[in-house]
Amino acid sequence: MLAVEKTVLKYMNDNGEIKNTENFHVELKVDKEAFDNTLKSLSAEEYIKLNVIERKEIELTDEGKSYAQNGSPEFQFVTNMVVGEVTSMATMEGKVGKNIAKIGFGKAMK
C-alpha cells in the first residue's frame, strides 16, 4: 500500500469520510495550495464531495496587544498620575507617550 493511501485511510472514519483536511497536506508532505487545487479538481469531476467549512480567526492588532499588556490608554494615563499633584500634559506625555496621553486624557475625562 502506498504511503499516501495509508495516510488517507488513517484520516478516514468508518463512513469513508475525512472530517478535516486543514492540515492534511502536512501529513502528505505536499504544498497546501496544490493540495487544495487537487481536492477542488476531484470535486469538480465528482470523484469526491467537499463540504467547505469557513473559519474566521480574530487576532489582536499591535495596538490591541499593547492595551492587553499595559492596559487601556485611560488606565495608563490615570495610573501615572500622582493624587493631589498638579501635572502638566507635557509631563504626562513624557510618562506614557503623546498618543496614549491624548487618548487617555480624553477617555478619562468622559
Protein Blocks (a to p, Z undefined) as FASTA:
>chain_A
ZZklmmmmmmpcfkopafblklmmmmnopafklmmmmmmmmmmnomaccddddddddddd
fklmmmmmnopfklmmmmmpcehiacdfklmmmmnojklmmmmmmmmmZZ
